[in-house]
Amino acid sequence: MSYHVPIMASEVITALAIKKDGLYLDATLGGGGHTRAILEAGGKVVGIDRDDDALEHCKATLNGGVTYIKGQYEDAAKLLRAAEIFSVSGAVMDLGVSSHQLDDGARGFSYMRDGALDMRMDRTQKLSAYDVVNGYSEEELVRILWEYGEERFSRRIASSIVRARAKEDINSTVELAEIIAASVPHRVGGHPAKKSFQAIRIEVNGELSGLRAALDGIFGMIERGGRLAVITFHSLEDRIVKTAFADYATDCICPKSLPVCVCDHRATGRIIGRYKPSQDELNANPRAKSSTLRVIEKL
Ligand SMILES: C[S@@+](CC[C@H](N)C(=O)[O-])C[C@H]1O[C@@H](n2cnc3c(N)ncnc32)[C@H](O)[C@@H]1O
């Protein structure tokens, strides 16, 4: 089974307008799909991932032209400086989890495959899904399910989790999925646990909390005329990317209520566009369904 099928790879390569021997940051290496496409287009890559499996897979399957860094993209600027890289010709971020992470039941991301409640992208991290599900208060669970899963049955689900764990700890993904499924009305389309699993995963990995800082840091490393391409998979991520890009592309970012500008902010970017996968790609790879690619150029 393939590690991960890259999403909108040709659109990303066109958007980045790869320069021969230019150095590109792939901040979410995963299975190395976008990195491979950059290498094939003549570029070199510095690749970051927080998951050791991804780094090992890429080291074993890509030949040369890549500098590997284990870490979080929130720290990209610091990590690159430590590797004596002070700017890049462009960057790609392909947010969320890889197919490998989802499909390996032992990683605990899947409501379809049984495994311990884990969901950590970086398995050296302390907080896991087990801690969230068994340790968070009912109010915290409601907030996470509502904010990160946009789950309208957040109260019912949180209450069922709390009742179930009072009897004994919830240990496995399928156990949790069954508790969730039994607490909400039968839905047409989508597994009843889908939104809750997304929410818990986002909480465990801090996926939204550091995204704006990550975008600021990575966009800051890009040379003039270089581009940042970001692929998102749900509206929560996409809103953060859209707002960040709008800020980079706008001179004054003062609140509208102020009569004169006090921010002295000057645009550092020019928005290139927003793209969705083609029908052919959707037919070949249903996981591309909710993806959106946004591209901005450094001024
Ligand atoms: C969707 S996959 C990337 C797939 C890759 N573009 C490909 O084509 O194979 C996302 C990857 O980003 C990594 N990741 C997610 N959040 C991260 C973060 N904050 N810092 C570093 N890596 C992260 C995940 O571990 C995962 O391997």
The ligand as a MOL file (V3000), in Angstrom:
LIG
                    3D

  0  0  0     0  0            999 V3000
M  V30 BEGIN CTAB
M  V30 COUNTS 27 29 0 0 0
M  V30 BEGIN ATOM
M  V30 1 C -0.7390 15.2460 4.6800 0
M  V30 2 S 0.7890 14.6650 5.2260 0 CHG=1
M  V30 3 C 1.9110 15.2470 4.0230 0
M  V30 4 C 1.9940 14.3730 2.8200 0
M  V30 5 C 3.0670 14.7550 1.8240 0
M  V30 6 N 2.8540 16.0790 1.2750 0
M  V30 7 C 3.1240 13.7460 0.6950 0
M  V30 8 O 2.7750 14.1050 -0.4370 0
M  V30 9 O 3.4810 12.5870 0.9460 0 CHG=-1
M  V30 10 C 1.1600 15.7070 6.5640 0
M  V30 11 C 2.4710 15.4120 7.2740 0
M  V30 12 O 2.7650 16.5510 8.0630 0
M  V30 13 C 3.2400 16.1690 9.3070 0
M  V30 14 N 2.8960 17.2350 10.2450 0
M  V30 15 C 1.6720 17.6080 10.6600 0
M  V30 16 N 1.7540 18.6480 11.5040 0
M  V30 17 C 3.0700 18.9450 11.6160 0
M  V30 18 C 3.8040 19.9420 12.3450 0
M  V30 19 N 3.1910 20.8030 13.1350 0
M  V30 20 N 5.1340 19.9730 12.1850 0
M  V30 21 C 5.7720 19.0840 11.3720 0
M  V30 22 N 5.1400 18.1100 10.6760 0
M  V30 23 C 3.8010 18.0530 10.7950 0
M  V30 24 C 2.5360 14.8580 9.6060 0
M  V30 25 O 3.2980 14.0880 10.5060 0
M  V30 26 C 2.4280 14.2360 8.2170 0
M  V30 27 O 3.4860 13.3620 7.9640 0
M  V30 END ATOM
M  V30 BEGIN BOND
M  V30 1 1 1 2
M  V30 2 1 2 3
M  V30 3 1 2 10
M  V30 4 1 3 4
M  V30 5 1 4 5
M  V30 6 1 5 6
M  V30 7 1 5 7
M  V30 8 2 7 8
M  V30 9 1 7 9
M  V30 10 1 10 11
M  V30 11 1 11 12
M  V30 12 1 11 26
M  V30 13 1 12 13
M  V30 14 1 13 14
M  V30 15 1 13 24
M  V30 16 1 14 15
M  V30 17 1 14 23
M  V30 18 2 15 16
M  V30 19 1 16 17
M  V30 20 1 17 18
M  V30 21 2 17 23
M  V30 22 1 18 19
M  V30 23 2 18 20
M  V30 24 1 20 21
M  V30 25 2 21 22
M  V30 26 1 22 23
M  V30 27 1 24 25
M  V30 28 1 24 26
M  V30 29 1 26 27
M  V30 END BOND
M  V30 END CTAB
M  END
